Amino acid sequence: MSALEELAQAIRAVEERLAEAGTHLVTCRTALTEAERALTKLDPDHPETVVPPGLHRADDQVERIQGMLEHVTDTLRDFVTRL
């Protein structure tokens, strides 16, 4: 196996791990949404008293990281294509 083939194989392994991380992030966002719904049901008239403000920040951070993962994955694919 040539050095280029080894590099491409290593990059594919990284892409697989990034895809796994992306799957976990989707699961995380789903769980955050479900948690917000459940908390809102505790006091539907005043959800701001039961839904911690950090919950929305966490969702924003997860969304930001999803975008970063997509960017890194696209960059790696472009790099492998150029090899």
mmCIF file of the N, C-alpha and C atoms, coordinates in Angstrom:
data_MODEL
# 
_entry.id   MODEL 
# 
loop_
_atom_site.group_PDB 
_atom_site.id 
_atom_site.type_symbol 
_atom_site.label_atom_id 
_atom_site.label_alt_id 
_atom_site.label_comp_id 
_atom_site.label_asym_id 
_atom_site.label_entity_id 
_atom_site.label_seq_id 
_atom_site.pdbx_PDB_ins_code 
_atom_site.Cartn_x 
_atom_site.Cartn_y 
_atom_site.Cartn_z 
_atom_site.occupancy 
_atom_site.B_iso_or_equiv 
_atom_site.pdbx_formal_charge 
_atom_site.auth_seq_id 
_atom_site.auth_comp_id 
_atom_site.auth_asym_id 
_atom_site.auth_atom_id 
_atom_site.pdbx_PDB_model_num 
ATOM 1   N N  . MET A 1 1  ? 0.854   -1.169 0.000  1.00 0.00 ? 1  MET A N  1 
ATOM 2   C CA . MET A 1 1  ? 0.000   0.000  0.000  1.00 0.00 ? 1  MET A CA 1 
ATOM 3   C C  . MET A 1 1  ? 0.902   1.235  0.000  1.00 0.00 ? 1  MET A C  1 
ATOM 4   N N  . SER A 1 2  ? 0.569   2.166  -0.876 1.00 0.00 ? 2  SER A N  1 
ATOM 5   C CA . SER A 1 2  ? 1.373   3.378  -0.971 1.00 0.00 ? 2  SER A CA 1 
ATOM 6   C C  . SER A 1 2  ? 1.037   4.332  0.178  1.00 0.00 ? 2  SER A C  1 
ATOM 7   N N  . ALA A 1 3  ? 1.908   5.295  0.346  1.00 0.00 ? 3  ALA A N  1 
ATOM 8   C CA . ALA A 1 3  ? 1.703   6.293  1.405  1.00 0.00 ? 3  ALA A CA 1 
ATOM 9   C C  . ALA A 1 3  ? 0.408   7.071  1.170  1.00 0.00 ? 3  ALA A C  1 
ATOM 10  N N  . LEU A 1 4  ? 0.082   7.360  -0.093 1.00 0.00 ? 4  LEU A N  1 
ATOM 11  C CA . LEU A 1 4  ? -1.157  8.080  -0.398 1.00 0.00 ? 4  LEU A CA 1 
ATOM 12  C C  . LEU A 1 4  ? -2.384  7.244  -0.050 1.00 0.00 ? 4  LEU A C  1 
ATOM 13  N N  . GLU A 1 5  ? -2.316  5.954  -0.341 1.00 0.00 ? 5  GLU A N  1 
ATOM 14  C CA . GLU A 1 5  ? -3.427  5.075  0.007  1.00 0.00 ? 5  GLU A CA 1 
ATOM 15  C C  . GLU A 1 5  ? -3.609  4.992  1.521  1.00 0.00 ? 5  GLU A C  1 
ATOM 16  N N  . GLU A 1 6  ? -2.494  4.932  2.236  1.00 0.00 ? 6  GLU A N  1 
ATOM 17  C CA . GLU A 1 6  ? -2.557  4.897  3.694  1.00 0.00 ? 6  GLU A CA 1 
ATOM 18  C C  . GLU A 1 6  ? -3.162  6.180  4.240  1.00 0.00 ? 6  GLU A C  1 
ATOM 19  N N  . LEU A 1 7  ? -2.775  7.302  3.671  1.00 0.00 ? 7  LEU A N  1 
ATOM 20  C CA . LEU A 1 7  ? -3.316  8.592  4.101  1.00 0.00 ? 7  LEU A CA 1 
ATOM 21  C C  . LEU A 1 7  ? -4.812  8.663  3.822  1.00 0.00 ? 7  LEU A C  1 
ATOM 22  N N  . ALA A 1 8  ? -5.215  8.244  2.631  1.00 0.00 ? 8  ALA A N  1 
ATOM 23  C CA . ALA A 1 8  ? -6.639  8.253  2.277  1.00 0.00 ? 8  ALA A CA 1 
ATOM 24  C C  . ALA A 1 8  ? -7.432  7.337  3.214  1.00 0.00 ? 8  ALA A C  1 
ATOM 25  N N  . GLN A 1 9  ? -6.869  6.191  3.554  1.00 0.00 ? 9  GLN A N  1 
ATOM 26  C CA . GLN A 1 9  ? -7.532  5.258  4.468  1.00 0.00 ? 9  GLN A CA 1 
ATOM 27  C C  . GLN A 1 9  ? -7.666  5.895  5.857  1.00 0.00 ? 9  GLN A C  1 
ATOM 28  N N  . ALA A 1 10 ? -6.630  6.557  6.318  1.00 0.00 ? 10 ALA A N  1 
ATOM 29  C CA . ALA A 1 10 ? -6.686  7.210  7.631  1.00 0.00 ? 10 ALA A CA 1 
ATOM 30  C C  . ALA A 1 10 ? -7.729  8.321  7.636  1.00 0.00 ? 10 ALA A C  1 
ATOM 31  N N  . ILE A 1 11 ? -7.813  9.056  6.555  1.00 0.00 ? 11 ILE A N  1 
ATOM 32  C CA . ILE A 1 11 ? -8.795  10.134 6.459  1.00 0.00 ? 11 ILE A CA 1 
ATOM 33  C C  . ILE A 1 11 ? -10.203 9.557  6.439  1.00 0.00 ? 11 ILE A C  1 
ATOM 34  N N  . ARG A 1 12 ? -10.403 8.452  5.742  1.00 0.00 ? 12 ARG A N  1 
ATOM 35  C CA . ARG A 1 12 ? -11.722 7.808  5.747  1.00 0.00 ? 12 ARG A CA 1 
ATOM 36  C C  . ARG A 1 12 ? -12.111 7.367  7.160  1.00 0.00 ? 12 ARG A C  1 
ATOM 37  N N  . ALA A 1 13 ? -11.134 6.887  7.921  1.00 0.00 ? 13 ALA A N  1 
ATOM 38  C CA . ALA A 1 13 ? -11.412 6.492  9.307  1.00 0.00 ? 13 ALA A CA 1 
ATOM 39  C C  . ALA A 1 13 ? -11.839 7.712  10.125 1.00 0.00 ? 13 ALA A C  1 
ATOM 40  N N  . VAL A 1 14 ? -11.189 8.837  9.900  1.00 0.00 ? 14 VAL A N  1 
ATOM 41  C CA . VAL A 1 14 ? -11.571 10.074 10.591 1.00 0.00 ? 14 VAL A CA 1 
ATOM 42  C C  . VAL A 1 14 ? -12.979 10.485 10.177 1.00 0.00 ? 14 VAL A C  1 
ATOM 43  N N  . GLU A 1 15 ? -13.286 10.372 8.888  1.00 0.00 ? 15 GLU A N  1 
ATOM 44  C CA . GLU A 1 15 ? -14.632 10.715 8.411  1.00 0.00 ? 15 GLU A CA 1 
ATOM 45  C C  . GLU A 1 15 ? -15.689 9.843  9.087  1.00 0.00 ? 15 GLU A C  1 
ATOM 46  N N  . GLU A 1 16 ? -15.381 8.570  9.283  1.00 0.00 ? 16 GLU A N  1 
ATOM 47  C CA . GLU A 1 16 ? -16.317 7.678  9.967  1.00 0.00 ? 16 GLU A CA 1 
ATOM 48  C C  . GLU A 1 16 ? -16.568 8.135  11.398 1.00 0.00 ? 16 GLU A C  1 
ATOM 49  N N  . ARG A 1 17 ? -15.497 8.538  12.071 1.00 0.00 ? 17 ARG A N  1 
ATOM 50  C CA . ARG A 1 17 ? -15.646 9.019  13.459 1.00 0.00 ? 17 ARG A CA 1 
ATOM 51  C C  . ARG A 1 17 ? -16.435 10.324 13.494 1.00 0.00 ? 17 ARG A C  1 
ATOM 52  N N  . LEU A 1 18 ? -16.210 11.183 12.524 1.00 0.00 ? 18 LEU A N  1 
ATOM 53  C CA . LEU A 1 18 ? -16.968 12.426 12.452 1.00 0.00 ? 18 LEU A CA 1 
ATOM 54  C C  . LEU A 1 18 ? -18.450 12.140 12.211 1.00 0.00 ? 18 LEU A C  1 
ATOM 55  N N  . ALA A 1 19 ? -18.732 11.148 11.372 1.00 0.00 ? 19 ALA A N  1 
ATOM 56  C CA . ALA A 1 19 ? -20.127 10.764 11.126 1.00 0.00 ? 19 ALA A CA 1 
ATOM 57  C C  . ALA A 1 19 ? -20.767 10.223 12.408 1.00 0.00 ? 19 ALA A C  1 
ATOM 58  N N  . GLU A 1 20 ? -20.022 9.442  13.168 1.00 0.00 ? 20 GLU A N  1 
ATOM 59  C CA . GLU A 1 20 ? -20.530 8.940  14.449 1.00 0.00 ? 20 GLU A CA 1 
ATOM 60  C C  . GLU A 1 20 ? -20.816 10.098 15.399 1.00 0.00 ? 20 GLU A C  1 
ATOM 61  N N  . ALA A 1 21 ? -19.900 11.051 15.447 1.00 0.00 ? 21 ALA A N  1 
ATOM 62  C CA . ALA A 1 21 ? -20.105 12.217 16.312 1.00 0.00 ? 21 ALA A CA 1 
ATOM 63  C C  . ALA A 1 21 ? -21.345 12.987 15.877 1.00 0.00 ? 21 ALA A C  1 
ATOM 64  N N  . GLY A 1 22 ? -21.534 13.102 14.567 1.00 0.00 ? 22 GLY A N  1 
ATOM 65  C CA . GLY A 1 22 ? -22.729 13.779 14.053 1.00 0.00 ? 22 GLY A CA 1 
ATOM 66  C C  . GLY A 1 22 ? -24.009 13.078 14.479 1.00 0.00 ? 22 GLY A C  1 
ATOM 67  N N  . THR A 1 23 ? -23.989 11.773 14.469 1.00 0.00 ? 23 THR A N  1 
ATOM 68  C CA . THR A 1 23 ? -25.144 10.995 14.909 1.00 0.00 ? 23 THR A CA 1 
ATOM 69  C C  . THR A 1 23 ? -25.433 11.250 16.388 1.00 0.00 ? 23 THR A C  1 
ATOM 70  N N  . HIS A 1 24 ? -24.387 11.291 17.182 1.00 0.00 ? 24 HIS A N  1 
ATOM 71  C CA . HIS A 1 24 ? -24.557 11.564 18.613 1.00 0.00 ? 24 HIS A CA 1 
ATOM 72  C C  . HIS A 1 24 ? -25.103 12.977 18.843 1.00 0.00 ? 24 HIS A C  1 
ATOM 73  N N  . LEU A 1 25 ? -24.669 13.914 18.032 1.00 0.00 ? 25 LEU A N  1 
ATOM 74  C CA . LEU A 1 25 ? -25.164 15.285 18.180 1.00 0.00 ? 25 LEU A CA 1 
ATOM 75  C C  . LEU A 1 25 ? -26.652 15.380 17.830 1.00 0.00 ? 25 LEU A C  1 
ATOM 76  N N  . VAL A 1 26 ? -27.080 14.645 16.820 1.00 0.00 ? 26 VAL A N  1 
ATOM 77  C CA . VAL A 1 26 ? -28.508 14.619 16.479 1.00 0.00 ? 26 VAL A CA 1 
ATOM 78  C C  . VAL A 1 26 ? -29.305 14.049 17.649 1.00 0.00 ? 26 VAL A C  1 
ATOM 79  N N  . THR A 1 27 ? -28.800 12.976 18.232 1.00 0.00 ? 27 THR A N  1 
ATOM 80  C CA . THR A 1 27 ? -29.453 12.375 19.396 1.00 0.00 ? 27 THR A CA 1 
ATOM 81  C C  . THR A 1 27 ? -29.502 13.371 20.550 1.00 0.00 ? 27 THR A C  1 
ATOM 82  N N  . CYS A 1 28 ? -28.432 14.092 20.739 1.00 0.00 ? 28 CYS A N  1 
ATOM 83  C CA . CYS A 1 28 ? -28.358 15.088 21.804 1.00 0.00 ? 28 CYS A CA 1 
ATOM 84  C C  . CYS A 1 28 ? -29.387 16.194 21.604 1.00 0.00 ? 28 CYS A C  1 
ATOM 85  N N  . ARG A 1 29 ? -29.495 16.696 20.391 1.00 0.00 ? 29 ARG A N  1 
ATOM 86  C CA . ARG A 1 29 ? -30.474 17.756 20.125 1.00 0.00 ? 29 ARG A CA 1 
ATOM 87  C C  . ARG A 1 29 ? -31.891 17.255 20.344 1.00 0.00 ? 29 ARG A C  1 
ATOM 88  N N  . THR A 1 30 ? -32.150 16.035 19.947 1.00 0.00 ? 30 THR A N  1 
ATOM 89  C CA . THR A 1 30 ? -33.472 15.447 20.165 1.00 0.00 ? 30 THR A CA 1 
ATOM 90  C C  . THR A 1 30 ? -33.771 15.363 21.665 1.00 0.00 ? 30 THR A C  1 
ATOM 91  N N  . ALA A 1 31 ? -32.786 14.927 22.425 1.00 0.00 ? 31 ALA A N  1 
ATOM 92  C CA . ALA A 1 31 ? -32.970 14.820 23.872 1.00 0.00 ? 31 ALA A CA 1 
ATOM 93  C C  . ALA A 1 31 ? -33.196 16.192 24.503 1.00 0.00 ? 31 ALA A C  1 
ATOM 94  N N  . LEU A 1 32 ? -32.477 17.199 24.034 1.00 0.00 ? 32 LEU A N  1 
ATOM 95  C CA . LEU A 1 32 ? -32.671 18.558 24.551 1.00 0.00 ? 32 LEU A CA 1 
ATOM 96  C C  . LEU A 1 32 ? -34.085 19.061 24.252 1.00 0.00 ? 32 LEU A C  1 
ATOM 97  N N  . THR A 1 33 ? -34.559 18.790 23.054 1.00 0.00 ? 33 THR A N  1 
ATOM 98  C CA . THR A 1 33 ? -35.915 19.202 22.677 1.00 0.00 ? 33 THR A CA 1 
ATOM 99  C C  . THR A 1 33 ? -36.952 18.489 23.544 1.00 0.00 ? 33 THR A C  1 
ATOM 100 N N  . GLU A 1 34 ? -36.763 17.191 23.746 1.00 0.00 ? 34 GLU A N  1 
ATOM 101 C CA . GLU A 1 34 ? -37.695 16.425 24.579 1.00 0.00 ? 34 GLU A CA 1 
ATOM 102 C C  . GLU A 1 34 ? -37.671 16.924 26.024 1.00 0.00 ? 34 GLU A C  1 
ATOM 103 N N  . ALA A 1 35 ? -36.487 17.255 26.517 1.00 0.00 ? 35 ALA A N  1 
ATOM 104 C CA . ALA A 1 35 ? -36.376 17.770 27.879 1.00 0.00 ? 35 ALA A CA 1 
ATOM 105 C C  . ALA A 1 35 ? -37.102 19.103 28.009 1.00 0.00 ? 35 ALA A C  1 
ATOM 106 N N  . GLU A 1 36 ? -36.949 19.952 27.011 1.00 0.00 ? 36 GLU A N  1 
ATOM 107 C CA . GLU A 1 36 ? -37.644 21.240 27.054 1.00 0.00 ? 36 GLU A CA 1 
ATOM 108 C C  . GLU A 1 36 ? -39.160 21.050 27.063 1.00 0.00 ? 36 GLU A C  1 
ATOM 109 N N  . ARG A 1 37 ? -39.645 20.161 26.223 1.00 0.00 ? 37 ARG A N  1 
ATOM 110 C CA . ARG A 1 37 ? -41.088 19.885 26.199 1.00 0.00 ? 37 ARG A CA 1 
ATOM 111 C C  . ARG A 1 37 ? -41.586 19.374 27.552 1.00 0.00 ? 37 ARG A C  1 
ATOM 112 N N  . ALA A 1 38 ? -40.840 18.453 28.131 1.00 0.00 ? 38 ALA A N  1 
ATOM 113 C CA . ALA A 1 38 ? -41.239 17.881 29.413 1.00 0.00 ? 38 ALA A CA 1 
ATOM 114 C C  . ALA A 1 38 ? -41.235 18.947 30.505 1.00 0.00 ? 38 ALA A C  1 
ATOM 115 N N  . LEU A 1 39 ? -40.212 19.785 30.517 1.00 0.00 ? 39 LEU A N  1 
ATOM 116 C CA . LEU A 1 39 ? -40.147 20.845 31.522 1.00 0.00 ? 39 LEU A CA 1 
ATOM 117 C C  . LEU A 1 39 ? -41.258 21.869 31.332 1.00 0.00 ? 39 LEU A C  1 
ATOM 118 N N  . THR A 1 40 ? -41.554 22.193 30.092 1.00 0.00 ? 40 THR A N  1 
ATOM 119 C CA . THR A 1 40 ? -42.612 23.163 29.804 1.00 0.00 ? 40 THR A CA 1 
ATOM 120 C C  . THR A 1 40 ? -43.959 22.663 30.306 1.00 0.00 ? 40 THR A C  1 
ATOM 121 N N  . LYS A 1 41 ? -44.166 21.362 30.235 1.00 0.00 ? 41 LYS A N  1 
ATOM 122 C CA . LYS A 1 41 ? -45.439 20.793 30.708 1.00 0.00 ? 41 LYS A CA 1 
ATOM 123 C C  . LYS A 1 41 ? -45.616 20.964 32.217 1.00 0.00 ? 41 LYS A C  1 
ATOM 124 N N  . LEU A 1 42 ? -44.513 21.135 32.943 1.00 0.00 ? 42 LEU A N  1 
ATOM 125 C CA . LEU A 1 42 ? -44.611 21.326 34.389 1.00 0.00 ? 42 LEU A CA 1 
ATOM 126 C C  . LEU A 1 42 ? -45.327 22.626 34.737 1.00 0.00 ? 42 LEU A C  1 
ATOM 127 N N  . ASP A 1 43 ? -45.077 23.654 33.949 1.00 0.00 ? 43 ASP A N  1 
ATOM 128 C CA . ASP A 1 43 ? -45.740 24.945 34.177 1.00 0.00 ? 43 ASP A CA 1 
ATOM 129 C C  . ASP A 1 43 ? -45.945 25.615 32.824 1.00 0.00 ? 43 ASP A C  1 
ATOM 130 N N  . PRO A 1 44 ? -46.977 25.186 32.078 1.00 0.00 ? 44 PRO A N  1 
ATOM 131 C CA . PRO A 1 44 ? -47.177 25.688 30.719 1.00 0.00 ? 44 PRO A CA 1 
ATOM 132 C C  . PRO A 1 44 ? -47.421 27.197 30.648 1.00 0.00 ? 44 PRO A C  1 
ATOM 133 N N  . ASP A 1 45 ? -47.927 27.775 31.729 1.00 0.00 ? 45 ASP A N  1 
ATOM 134 C CA . ASP A 1 45 ? -48.186 29.208 31.720 1.00 0.00 ? 45 ASP A CA 1 
ATOM 135 C C  . ASP A 1 45 ? -46.913 30.033 31.912 1.00 0.00 ? 45 ASP A C  1 
ATOM 136 N N  . HIS A 1 46 ? -45.921 29.440 32.548 1.00 0.00 ? 46 HIS A N  1 
ATOM 137 C CA . HIS A 1 46 ? -44.669 30.149 32.823 1.00 0.00 ? 46 HIS A CA 1 
ATOM 138 C C  . HIS A 1 46 ? -43.472 29.225 32.582 1.00 0.00 ? 46 HIS A C  1 
ATOM 139 N N  . PRO A 1 47 ? -43.247 28.824 31.325 1.00 0.00 ? 47 PRO A N  1 
ATOM 140 C CA . PRO A 1 47 ? -42.161 27.871 31.061 1.00 0.00 ? 47 PRO A CA 1 
ATOM 141 C C  . PRO A 1 47 ? -40.783 28.421 31.421 1.00 0.00 ? 47 PRO A C  1 
ATOM 142 N N  . GLU A 1 48 ? -40.654 29.733 31.420 1.00 0.00 ? 48 GLU A N  1 
ATOM 143 C CA . GLU A 1 48 ? -39.349 30.321 31.732 1.00 0.00 ? 48 GLU A CA 1 
ATOM 144 C C  . GLU A 1 48 ? -38.911 30.021 33.172 1.00 0.00 ? 48 GLU A C  1 
ATOM 145 N N  . THR A 1 49 ? -39.860 29.639 34.021 1.00 0.00 ? 49 THR A N  1 
ATOM 146 C CA . THR A 1 49 ? -39.504 29.324 35.410 1.00 0.00 ? 49 THR A CA 1 
ATOM 147 C C  . THR A 1 49 ? -38.995 27.900 35.574 1.00 0.00 ? 49 THR A C  1 
ATOM 148 N N  . VAL A 1 50 ? -39.256 27.045 34.605 1.00 0.00 ? 50 VAL A N  1 
ATOM 149 C CA . VAL A 1 50 ? -38.841 25.640 34.742 1.00 0.00 ? 50 VAL A CA 1 
ATOM 150 C C  . VAL A 1 50 ? -37.817 25.203 33.697 1.00 0.00 ? 50 VAL A C  1 
ATOM 151 N N  . VAL A 1 51 ? -37.714 25.952 32.606 1.00 0.00 ? 51 VAL A N  1 
ATOM 152 C CA . VAL A 1 51 ? -36.735 25.607 31.572 1.00 0.00 ? 51 VAL A CA 1 
ATOM 153 C C  . VAL A 1 51 ? -35.475 26.443 31.823 1.00 0.00 ? 51 VAL A C  1 
ATOM 154 N N  . PRO A 1 52 ? -34.377 25.786 32.171 1.00 0.00 ? 52 PRO A N  1 
ATOM 155 C CA . PRO A 1 52 ? -33.156 26.540 32.442 1.00 0.00 ? 52 PRO A CA 1 
ATOM 156 C C  . PRO A 1 52 ? -32.662 27.255 31.183 1.00 0.00 ? 52 PRO A C  1 
ATOM 157 N N  . PRO A 1 53 ? -32.183 28.487 31.325 1.00 0.00 ? 53 PRO A N  1 
ATOM 158 C CA . PRO A 1 53 ? -31.695 29.222 30.155 1.00 0.00 ? 53 PRO A CA 1 
ATOM 159 C C  . PRO A 1 53 ? -30.536 28.509 29.471 1.00 0.00 ? 53 PRO A C  1 
ATOM 160 N N  . GLY A 1 54 ? -29.795 27.739 30.224 1.00 0.00 ? 54 GLY A N  1 
ATOM 161 C CA . GLY A 1 54 ? -28.673 27.010 29.638 1.00 0.00 ? 54 GLY A CA 1 
ATOM 162 C C  . GLY A 1 54 ? -29.095 25.952 28.639 1.00 0.00 ? 54 GLY A C  1 
ATOM 163 N N  . LEU A 1 55 ? -30.335 25.528 28.718 1.00 0.00 ? 55 LEU A N  1 
ATOM 164 C CA . LEU A 1 55 ? -30.819 24.508 27.790 1.00 0.00 ? 55 LEU A CA 1 
ATOM 165 C C  . LEU A 1 55 ? -30.804 25.038 26.362 1.00 0.00 ? 55 LEU A C  1 
ATOM 166 N N  . HIS A 1 56 ? -31.227 26.260 26.179 1.00 0.00 ? 56 HIS A N  1 
ATOM 167 C CA . HIS A 1 56 ? -31.219 26.856 24.837 1.00 0.00 ? 56 HIS A CA 1 
ATOM 168 C C  . HIS A 1 56 ? -29.787 27.108 24.361 1.00 0.00 ? 56 HIS A C  1 
ATOM 169 N N  . ARG A 1 57 ? -28.932 27.510 25.279 1.00 0.00 ? 57 ARG A N  1 
ATOM 170 C CA . ARG A 1 57 ? -27.530 27.719 24.911 1.00 0.00 ? 57 ARG A CA 1 
ATOM 171 C C  . ARG A 1 57 ? -26.886 26.394 24.504 1.00 0.00 ? 57 ARG A C  1 
ATOM 172 N N  . ALA A 1 58 ? -27.229 25.329 25.214 1.00 0.00 ? 58 ALA A N  1 
ATOM 173 C CA . ALA A 1 58 ? -26.684 24.012 24.874 1.00 0.00 ? 58 ALA A CA 1 
ATOM 174 C C  . ALA A 1 58 ? -27.107 23.607 23.469 1.00 0.00 ? 58 ALA A C  1 
ATOM 175 N N  . ASP A 1 59 ? -28.376 23.841 23.144 1.00 0.00 ? 59 ASP A N  1 
ATOM 176 C CA . ASP A 1 59 ? -28.859 23.507 21.805 1.00 0.00 ? 59 ASP A CA 1 
ATOM 177 C C  . ASP A 1 59 ? -28.130 24.333 20.748 1.00 0.00 ? 59 ASP A C  1 
ATOM 178 N N  . ASP A 1 60 ? -27.917 25.612 21.031 1.00 0.00 ? 60 ASP A N  1 
ATOM 179 C CA . ASP A 1 60 ? -27.188 26.464 20.095 1.00 0.00 ? 60 ASP A CA 1 
ATOM 180 C C  . ASP A 1 60 ? -25.758 25.959 19.886 1.00 0.00 ? 60 ASP A C  1 
ATOM 181 N N  . GLN A 1 61 ? -25.125 25.531 20.969 1.00 0.00 ? 61 GLN A N  1 
ATOM 182 C CA . GLN A 1 61 ? -23.761 25.023 20.868 1.00 0.00 ? 61 GLN A CA 1 
ATOM 183 C C  . GLN A 1 61 ? -23.712 23.723 20.060 1.00 0.00 ? 61 GLN A C  1 
ATOM 184 N N  . VAL A 1 62 ? -24.669 22.851 20.302 1.00 0.00 ? 62 VAL A N  1 
ATOM 185 C CA . VAL A 1 62 ? -24.714 21.595 19.547 1.00 0.00 ? 62 VAL A CA 1 
ATOM 186 C C  . VAL A 1 62 ? -24.910 21.895 18.066 1.00 0.00 ? 62 VAL A C  1 
ATOM 187 N N  . GLU A 1 63 ? -25.796 22.822 17.747 1.00 0.00 ? 63 GLU A N  1 
ATOM 188 C CA . GLU A 1 63 ? -26.028 23.199 16.350 1.00 0.00 ? 63 GLU A CA 1 
ATOM 189 C C  . GLU A 1 63 ? -24.752 23.765 15.726 1.00 0.00 ? 63 GLU A C  1 
ATOM 190 N N  . ARG A 1 64 ? -24.032 24.580 16.478 1.00 0.00 ? 64 ARG A N  1 
ATOM 191 C CA . ARG A 1 64 ? -22.785 25.167 15.977 1.00 0.00 ? 64 ARG A CA 1 
ATOM 192 C C  . ARG A 1 64 ? -21.759 24.070 15.699 1.00 0.00 ? 64 ARG A C  1 
ATOM 193 N N  . ILE A 1 65 ? -21.664 23.119 16.600 1.00 0.00 ? 65 ILE A N  1 
ATOM 194 C CA . ILE A 1 65 ? -20.708 22.028 16.421 1.00 0.00 ? 65 ILE A CA 1 
ATOM 195 C C  . ILE A 1 65 ? -21.101 21.154 15.232 1.00 0.00 ? 65 ILE A C  1 
ATOM 196 N N  . GLN A 1 66 ? -22.400 20.949 15.021 1.00 0.00 ? 66 GLN A N  1 
ATOM 197 C CA . GLN A 1 66 ? -22.848 20.192 13.843 1.00 0.00 ? 66 GLN A CA 1 
ATOM 198 C C  . GLN A 1 66 ? -22.362 20.878 12.561 1.00 0.00 ? 66 GLN A C  1 
ATOM 199 N N  . GLY A 1 67 ? -22.472 22.182 12.525 1.00 0.00 ? 67 GLY A N  1 
ATOM 200 C CA . GLY A 1 67 ? -21.987 22.920 11.358 1.00 0.00 ? 67 GLY A CA 1 
ATOM 201 C C  . GLY A 1 67 ? -20.488 22.777 11.177 1.00 0.00 ? 67 GLY A C  1 
ATOM 202 N N  . MET A 1 68 ? -19.760 22.806 12.272 1.00 0.00 ? 68 MET A N  1 
ATOM 203 C CA . MET A 1 68 ? -18.310 22.641 12.203 1.00 0.00 ? 68 MET A CA 1 
ATOM 204 C C  . MET A 1 68 ? -17.944 21.248 11.692 1.00 0.00 ? 68 MET A C  1 
ATOM 205 N N  . LEU A 1 69 ? -18.657 20.230 12.175 1.00 0.00 ? 69 LEU A N  1 
ATOM 206 C CA . LEU A 1 69 ? -18.390 18.865 11.714 1.00 0.00 ? 69 LEU A CA 1 
ATOM 207 C C  . LEU A 1 69 ? -18.633 18.739 10.215 1.00 0.00 ? 69 LEU A C  1 
ATOM 208 N N  . GLU A 1 70 ? -19.706 19.333 9.748  1.00 0.00 ? 70 GLU A N  1 
ATOM 209 C CA . GLU A 1 70 ? -19.997 19.287 8.316  1.00 0.00 ? 70 GLU A CA 1 
ATOM 210 C C  . GLU A 1 70 ? -18.883 19.960 7.519  1.00 0.00 ? 70 GLU A C  1 
ATOM 211 N N  . HIS A 1 71 ? -18.413 21.088 8.012  1.00 0.00 ? 71 HIS A N  1 
ATOM 212 C CA . HIS A 1 71 ? -17.344 21.814 7.324  1.00 0.00 ? 71 HIS A CA 1 
ATOM 213 C C  . HIS A 1 71 ? -16.061 20.978 7.280  1.00 0.00 ? 71 HIS A C  1 
ATOM 214 N N  . VAL A 1 72 ? -15.697 20.376 8.404  1.00 0.00 ? 72 VAL A N  1 
ATOM 215 C CA . VAL A 1 72 ? -14.493 19.551 8.461  1.00 0.00 ? 72 VAL A CA 1 
ATOM 216 C C  . VAL A 1 72 ? -14.628 18.344 7.534  1.00 0.00 ? 72 VAL A C  1 
ATOM 217 N N  . THR A 1 73 ? -15.781 17.709 7.547  1.00 0.00 ? 73 THR A N  1 
ATOM 218 C CA . THR A 1 73 ? -16.006 16.548 6.679  1.00 0.00 ? 73 THR A CA 1 
ATOM 219 C C  . THR A 1 73 ? -15.888 16.940 5.210  1.00 0.00 ? 73 THR A C  1 
ATOM 220 N N  . ASP A 1 74 ? -16.495 18.057 4.834  1.00 0.00 ? 74 ASP A N  1 
ATOM 221 C CA . ASP A 1 74 ? -16.393 18.528 3.454  1.00 0.00 ? 74 ASP A CA 1 
ATOM 222 C C  . ASP A 1 74 ? -14.943 18.823 3.074  1.00 0.00 ? 74 ASP A C  1 
ATOM 223 N N  . THR A 1 75 ? -14.207 19.420 3.994  1.00 0.00 ? 75 THR A N  1 
ATOM 224 C CA . THR A 1 75 ? -12.802 19.738 3.743  1.00 0.00 ? 75 THR A CA 1 
ATOM 225 C C  . THR A 1 75 ? -11.986 18.473 3.553  1.00 0.00 ? 75 THR A C  1 
ATOM 226 N N  . LEU A 1 76 ? -12.229 17.477 4.395  1.00 0.00 ? 76 LEU A N  1 
ATOM 227 C CA . LEU A 1 76 ? -11.502 16.209 4.254  1.00 0.00 ? 76 LEU A CA 1 
ATOM 228 C C  . LEU A 1 76 ? -11.826 15.526 2.934  1.00 0.00 ? 76 LEU A C  1 
ATOM 229 N N  . ARG A 1 77 ? -13.077 15.514 2.549  1.00 0.00 ? 77 ARG A N  1 
ATOM 230 C CA . ARG A 1 77 ? -13.464 14.887 1.276  1.00 0.00 ? 77 ARG A CA 1 
ATOM 231 C C  . ARG A 1 77 ? -12.817 15.606 0.101  1.00 0.00 ? 77 ARG A C  1 
ATOM 232 N N  . ASP A 1 78 ? -12.775 16.916 0.171  1.00 0.00 ? 78 ASP A N  1 
ATOM 233 C CA . ASP A 1 78 ? -12.144 17.702 -0.887 1.00 0.00 ? 78 ASP A CA 1 
ATOM 234 C C  . ASP A 1 78 ? -10.645 17.380 -0.948 1.00 0.00 ? 78 ASP A C  1 
ATOM 235 N N  . PHE A 1 79 ? -10.025 17.258 0.204  1.00 0.00 ? 79 PHE A N  1 
ATOM 236 C CA . PHE A 1 79 ? -8.614  16.941 0.272  1.00 0.00 ? 79 PHE A CA 1 
ATOM 237 C C  . PHE A 1 79 ? -8.330  15.575 -0.342 1.00 0.00 ? 79 PHE A C  1 
ATOM 238 N N  . VAL A 1 80 ? -9.134  14.572 0.028  1.00 0.00 ? 80 VAL A N  1 
ATOM 239 C CA . VAL A 1 80 ? -8.926  13.220 -0.509 1.00 0.00 ? 80 VAL A CA 1 
ATOM 240 C C  . VAL A 1 80 ? -9.137  13.214 -2.026 1.00 0.00 ? 80 VAL A C  1 
ATOM 241 N N  . THR A 1 81 ? -10.104 13.970 -2.487 1.00 0.00 ? 81 THR A N  1 
ATOM 242 C CA . THR A 1 81 ? -10.356 14.036 -3.921 1.00 0.00 ? 81 THR A CA 1 
ATOM 243 C C  . THR A 1 81 ? -9.135  14.604 -4.651 1.00 0.00 ? 81 THR A C  1 
ATOM 244 N N  . ARG A 1 82 ? -8.492  15.559 -4.050 1.00 0.00 ? 82 ARG A N  1 
ATOM 245 C CA . ARG A 1 82 ? -7.310  16.183 -4.675 1.00 0.00 ? 82 ARG A CA 1 
ATOM 246 C C  . ARG A 1 82 ? -6.084  15.281 -4.642 1.00 0.00 ? 82 ARG A C  1 
ATOM 247 N N  . LEU A 1 83 ? -6.083  14.311 -3.734 1.00 0.00 ? 83 LEU A N  1 
ATOM 248 C CA . LEU A 1 83 ? -4.943  13.377 -3.683 1.00 0.00 ? 83 LEU A CA 1 
ATOM 249 C C  . LEU A 1 83 ? -4.918  12.576 -4.974 1.00 0.00 ? 83 LEU A C  1 
# 
